């Protein structure tokens, strides 16, 4: 891999070196790509829906779903140039005409009423080629046909995979998926018994692919988007190779070397989180960054648990306040009495949050005009956010975590970083504390997407 990347870097104008890199990736990852493509529960429904669609039922939209930006048109151009190089003109005449225009530097449009059916046929043809050639590579030499060489199979899989990666990233493909969205199969649910398909039991007891699970249809996103995401996932190895090759071509006077480092397996008992943060294993703080000991002290102050039922009871009382009109003073006093024990001088952020909530609730008694649905929702949201924070922080004081027993390495890091990240992104953090820990929090803000919290 290192040698191939160096070849790409040394001769950035050569497409041959890049193609050798793609072939290497295809050969090395054929079995994994094939395994993902043939997953009968999470992948095959996408494949079958696309390849078995009846193109005679396609209707080109009166208006295209979206207008391509300059960058999107650039991706369409890359797709058409690939098409121009590898596909015979007689097979898809309308699409090839646009490919010829792109090659000549003339205006082009990859997805039109004339190219719609040809575009889908091209997609299905390359999906079939990718499928069959990967299977042959994975089973080689058992699958070898008379006169067929490994190099020929590898070439077919590489061309199909890279072509599909260009197609998946194009604006034309996104437009096509939106245009035929109503014709695509929604395997989000098995309508016959209303069971989530993703939860279907596997007879082979194989572990489910988390990446495949992430592209399944949901109620939160349009169906066509799942098909776009699925195809991108099927050819992610080619997209990654393309991105990597573009990057190394920008490097000068360097020698690329790739080393794979295997992390050690953690013991059943490892350093408790507070010892980890205050040990030589945790990066030392800089001049303008709080010390590790200060961070430990800071985390401890937010790990004092409270009873979740108390919060639920208060929220229930708040939602029922003033159901018949203006809230009664006695009802407000009762809510304040429930709130007061939740504050803690040992946890300044939480104490400040509760004091602010109490002030907001008591203001309704002084000025009834301040009481409305929006103000109640604001109080409820503040309490729910504080409760979520406390539920995270209280784990730091669980006995097993405190002693490092059965504390897996990933959860060890996620708990510590996730706790601080959740805090630094919360609106309940006082400005003076935010300023004090600004450098530390800003660094964590960059990484908050890596945490499950």
GIWOTA-V433807 format. One record per pair of residues at least 6 apart in sequence whose ideal C-beta (glycine too) atoms are under 8 Angstrom apart, sorted by the first residue. I is the first residue (numbers start at 1). GAP is how many residues later the second one is. Records with the same first field share a line. If there is no record, write none. Layout:
I=GAP / GAP
//
This chain:
1=23 / 257
2=254 / 255 / 256
4=13 / 16 / 17 / 20
5=16 / 239 / 240 / 243 / 251 / 253
6=242 / 249 / 250
7=7 / 10 / 13 / 14
8=6 / 9 / 10 / 13 / 237 / 240 / 241
9=239 / 240 / 242 / 245 / 247
11=6
12=237
18=227
19=139
21=220 / 224
22=136 / 139 / 140 / 216 / 219
23=131 / 132 / 135
25=212 / 213 / 216
26=7 / 111 / 128 / 131 / 132 / 135 / 211 / 212
27=110 / 127
29=208
30=104 / 107 / 108 / 127
31=106 / 107
33=101 / 128 / 201 / 204
34=100 / 101 / 103 / 104
36=7 / 173 / 175 / 176 / 197 / 198
37=6 / 10 / 93 / 94 / 97 / 197
38=6 / 93 / 97
39=170 / 173
41=156 / 157 / 159 / 161
42=156 / 166 / 167 / 170 / 171 / 174
43=169 / 187 / 191
45=140 / 142 / 152
46=141 / 180 / 181 / 184 / 185
47=80 / 84
48=137
49=135 / 136 / 138 / 178
50=70 / 73 / 74 / 77 / 134 / 177
51=73 / 76 / 77
53=67 / 127 / 130 / 131
54=129
55=62 / 65 / 66
57=126
58=58 / 59 / 62 / 121 / 122 / 125
59=120
60=52 / 53 / 56 / 119
61=117 / 118
64=47 / 111 / 115
65=109 / 110 / 113 / 114
66=105 / 108 / 109 / 112
68=8 / 103 / 104 / 107
69=102
72=98 / 99
73=98
75=91 / 94 / 95 / 96
76=26 / 32 / 34 / 35 / 94 / 95 / 96
77=25 / 31
78=88 / 92
79=31 / 87 / 88 / 91 / 93
80=18 / 19 / 21 / 22 / 23 / 28 / 30
81=18 / 21 / 22
82=80 / 81 / 84
83=9 / 12 / 13 / 16 / 39 / 80
84=12 / 15 / 16 / 18 / 19
86=73 / 77
87=8 / 9 / 12 / 35
88=8
89=7 / 11
92=23 / 26 / 29 / 30
93=25
94=18 / 20 / 21 / 24
95=15 / 20 / 23 / 24 / 27
98=10 / 11 / 12 / 14 / 17
99=9
101=6 / 7
102=6
109=6
110=9 / 60 / 61 / 62
111=8 / 60 / 61 / 64 / 65
116=60 / 63
119=53 / 57
120=56 / 60
122=45
123=41 / 44 / 50 / 53
126=34 / 37 / 38 / 41
127=33 / 37
129=27 / 28 / 30 / 31
130=27 / 30 / 31 / 34 / 104 / 105
133=20 / 23 / 24 / 27
134=23
135=8
136=7 / 8 / 12 / 17
137=13 / 16 / 17 / 20
140=10 / 13
141=9
144=6
161=74 / 76 / 77
162=73 / 76 / 80
164=67 / 70 / 71 / 74
165=67 / 70 / 71 / 73 / 74 / 77
167=6 / 64
168=60 / 63 / 64 / 66 / 67 / 71
169=63 / 70
173=55 / 58
174=50 / 54
177=7 / 47 / 48 / 50 / 51
178=44 / 46
180=44
181=41 / 42 / 43
184=39 / 40 / 43
186=31 / 37
187=10 / 29 / 30
188=8 / 9 / 28 / 29 / 30 / 31 / 35
189=6 / 7 / 8
190=6 / 7 / 10
197=19
198=15 / 18
202=6
211=22
212=21
214=15
215=11 / 14 / 15 / 18
216=10
217=6 / 9
218=8
232=7
248=8
263=146
266=142 / 143 / 146
268=137 / 138
269=134 / 135 / 136 / 138
270=6 / 134 / 137 / 139 / 142
271=8 / 10 / 133
272=129 / 130 / 131 / 132 / 135
273=26 / 123 / 128 / 131 / 139 / 142 / 143
274=22 / 25 / 26 / 122
275=129
276=6 / 136 / 140
277=15 / 18 / 19 / 22 / 139
278=14 / 15 / 18
282=10
284=8
285=6 / 7 / 10
286=153
288=151
289=150 / 151
290=8 / 146 / 147 / 150
295=125 / 145
298=139
299=94 / 97 / 117 / 120 / 121
300=96
301=45 / 46 / 47 / 48
302=45 / 47 / 48 / 87 / 88 / 91 / 117 / 121
303=90 / 91 / 92 / 93 / 94
304=40 / 42 / 43 / 46 / 86 / 89 / 90 / 93
305=85 / 89 / 92
306=36 / 81 / 84
308=79 / 83
310=28 / 31 / 32
311=31 / 72 / 73 / 76
313=25
314=21 / 24 / 25 / 69
315=65 / 68 / 69
317=14 / 17 / 18 / 21
318=17 / 43 / 58 / 61 / 62
319=57 / 61
321=6 / 10 / 11 / 14 / 50 / 55
322=6 / 9 / 49
326=42 / 45
327=37 / 38 / 41 / 44
329=36
332=29 / 30 / 32 / 33
333=32
335=26
336=22 / 25 / 26
339=15 / 18 / 19 / 22
340=14 / 18
342=8 / 12
343=7 / 8 / 11 / 12
344=6 / 7
345=6
348=82 / 85
349=74 / 79 / 80 / 81 / 84
350=36 / 39 / 40 / 78
352=76 / 78
353=29 / 33 / 75
354=32
356=26
357=22 / 25 / 26
360=15 / 18 / 19
361=18
363=7
364=6 / 7 / 11
382=46
385=41 / 42 / 43
386=42
388=34
389=33 / 34 / 37 / 39
392=23 / 26 / 27 / 30 / 61
393=26 / 30
395=6 / 20 / 24
396=6 / 19 / 20 / 23
399=6
400=6 / 7
401=6 / 14
414=37 / 38 / 39
417=27 / 30 / 33 / 34
418=33 / 34 / 35
419=34
420=20 / 21 / 24
421=23 / 24 / 26 / 27 / 30 / 32
422=29 / 31
423=6
424=10 / 13 / 16 / 17 / 20 / 21
425=20 / 23
434=7
//
